[in-house]
Amino acid sequence: MSSGTIYGVGLGPGDPDLMSVRADRLLRNARHVAYFRKAGHVGQARAIADAAIPTDAIEFPMEYPVTTEIPLSDPRYNQVLSEFYANCTDHLKSLAAKGEDVVVLCEGDPFFYGSFMHVYSRLHGKVPINVVPAVTGMSGAWTATGTPITWGDDVLTVLMGTLSEDALVRHMGDTDALVVMKIGRNFDKVCRALARSGLADRAWLVEHAAMPNQTVTPLSKVTDVIAPYFSIILVHGQGRRP
């Protein structure tokens, strides 16, 4: 029996209309659909793809064993997640071995800070695997501001809010345009780093980009202490223009 194929399908930033034609076609013909989610939640990827998933598709929700319950610095964090990804991989591999194709839903682009990367690295070279790229969440965010993120020779830097404050300041001071992801509980730290870098007055907070509850707010006017998971901070470049 020939092996089935695992498809890592990027869904884009949130609006189903921003999915690629190929992603939509694969979904509408899928027999097996897998997706990551937090326990007790539908999952953002599943919600985005809802209208395209066949009613008779066999679903495999992959529920994270931890999200913020264990600090990133705790050795248990990587251990628990490693076991989780290994178990997910084993299930997907077993389906492929039976000749079944599986569509794995991925928010944004599968190769851009997504959970699918951890499955891909374990499956690559063992079963046929195909990645369908997509519009990233950050692209949806800067489009929501109505202002280009880069001009001319601007250098764009993407930072994780999980970095130390000093590391954030160092990188912020060495770029023209900026995207900060993984904000959540790091919101105050990121704001302090932006202030130290002299960028706070130019920063924007975009929450739920390309989703029905999208908000776009100058950072100076934000009063929330903790930003939601789907939030991105942007600083637009001011580079060369004709």
Buried (B, 14 or more C-beta within 10 A) or exposed (E): EEBBBBBBBBBBBBBBEBBBEBBBBBBBEBBBBBBBBBEEEEBBBBBBBEEBBEEEBEEBBBBBEBEEEBEEEEEEBEEBBEEBBEEBBEEBBEBBEEEBBBBBBBBBBBBBBBBBBBBBEBBEEEBEBEBBBBBBBBBBBBBBBEEBBBBEEBEBBBBBBBBEBEEBBEBBEEBBBBBBBBBBEBBEBBBBBBBBBEBBEBBBBBBBBBBEEBBBBEBEEBEEEEBEBBBBBBBBBEBEEE
